[in-house]
Amino acid sequence: MNIGRWTNLLLVKGTGIFATVLGGALLLQIPSMYRFDVDFRSKAVSATGTITEVREEKEERIYHSGGIPIPGTATKFISTVNFQTNQGEWVEFTTSRACSSQRDCMNKLVPVMYDPDFPSGARVDLGTTPERKVRNNFWFSVFLLLPGIALLLGDVDN
């Protein structure tokens, strides 16, 4: 067996193992994520928050195109959101889910959900139901599992 074949074998099978383990772990976590979200929503109170600051965060990533790694940069926008609880307390939290760009984000009003016992754990209410999150996570785990299993079971020689 030559080095190129071994490298290909390790790359394909390693990717298969990674995708299968990641997809399986996500699939196993779905019930606890669902319970956590339902529990949070059962206690959550709605408020309106204001975005007071937006900062851009660059993240170095490796993208793959046809199996070739290509270095690149991804941009996230981290927003600081302020809101007032029903008890009159002002709370500030940060999130990457409120803005997709810096344009028109400052002073933007966003719906917020928070647990009255732990208001600093607030989150922007994107309107996604727990059932929809389960469905999305299920299909994402299948998207990882099926190719991962195919890579593990497939013949590398062909």
N, C-alpha and C positions, 0 to 999 in steps of 0.2 A: 504494500500500500504506500502511495506517495504522500508527501506533505500536503499538497493541495487537496487531496481527497479527505485527509484527516481534518484539515481546517474546515472544509465544507461540512463534513459530518458534525463537528463540534458546533459550528455556527448554527446549522439547521436544527439539530437536536437541542442545543442550548436555548435557542429562541422558542422552540416548542415547549420545553420545560417551563421557561419563564412565563409564556402566555397561558399555559395550562394552570400553573400555580396561581398566577394573578387572577385569572378568570374564576377559578375555583374558590379562592379566598373571598373575592367580591360576592360570589353567589352565596357563600356561607354567611356573610355579614348582612345580607339583605333583611332577614327577620329582625335583627337587633337594631338596624338603622330605622326600620319601619316603626318599631316600638318606641324608640327614642323620639322620632318625629311626631308620632301621635301623642305621646306623653307631653312633649313640649307644647304642641298646639292646644291640648286640653287646658293648660294653665295660662297660655299666652294671652297677652293683652295687646291690642293694636294701638299704634300711635303714628304720628307723622314726624319724620325726621328731616333734617336739613343737612345737605352736604356742605361742610364748611371748608374742606381742603381736599385737593386731589393731587396725588403725586404719582409720577410715572416710575415704574420699576422695570428695568431691563433684566432679562434672564437669559443666560447663555444656554442654548440647547443644541442637541445634535439631531438633525432631521435625516431621514433615510429616503433615498430616491433610487429605486432599482437595486437595493442592497448596498448602495454606496453612502457612507456617512457624510453629511454636509453640515458643517458648523453654521449656526444661525443665532438670531436673537429674537426672543419673544417679548412683547411689551404687555405689562399688566398695569392697570390704573387702580391704585389703592385710595379709597375714599374715606375721609373721616366724617362720620355722621353724628349729629347731636339731636337729641330729642328729650322731651320732658315726660316723666312718668305721670300716672294719675295722682301720685302723692306729691307732685310738684318738684321732684328731684330731677336735675339735669344730668343726663348720661351721655357719654361720648364713646363711640366704638369705631373700629376700622373694618373695612370690608373690601373685597375685590369684586363684589357682585353688583355694585350700584351703577358703575359707569363703564362704558366701553371706549370712551375717549375723554380727553380733558375739555373738549369743546362743549359748551352749554351744561357743564356739570356743577359748577360753583353755584351755591344757593338753590340747587334743585331740591324739590320736596320728594321724599321717598317714603313708601309705606314701611313701617317697622313693626316687628312682633317682638315682645319681650316677656320673660317670666318675672312677675312682680317680686318673687323672692331672690332673683338674680338678674337685675336689669342690665348689668354690664355684659351679659351673654346674649344681647339682642342680635337680631339678624334682619336684614332687609327682606320684606315679604315679596317674593317673586310670584306668588300666586300658584305655585306648584303644589299639588296635593300629595300626601304621602303615597297614595296609590300610583300616581304618575311617576314618582321617584322610584318606586319598586319596579314598575314596568321599564323605565329607562335603565336602571341598574341591571335588571335581568337581561335585557337585550345586549347591554355592553359586555356583561360577563359571558354571554353566549358568543358574542363577536370575538372575544379573546379565547374562549375554550375550544371552539370548533377548529379554527386554524391551528391552535396549539396542539390539539390531539392529532390533526392531520399531519403536522410536521413530525410528530413523534412516531406515528405509525407508517409514514411514507418511506419509500425507498429512495435513499440519497444517491444511489449510483446512476439513476436515470435522469 
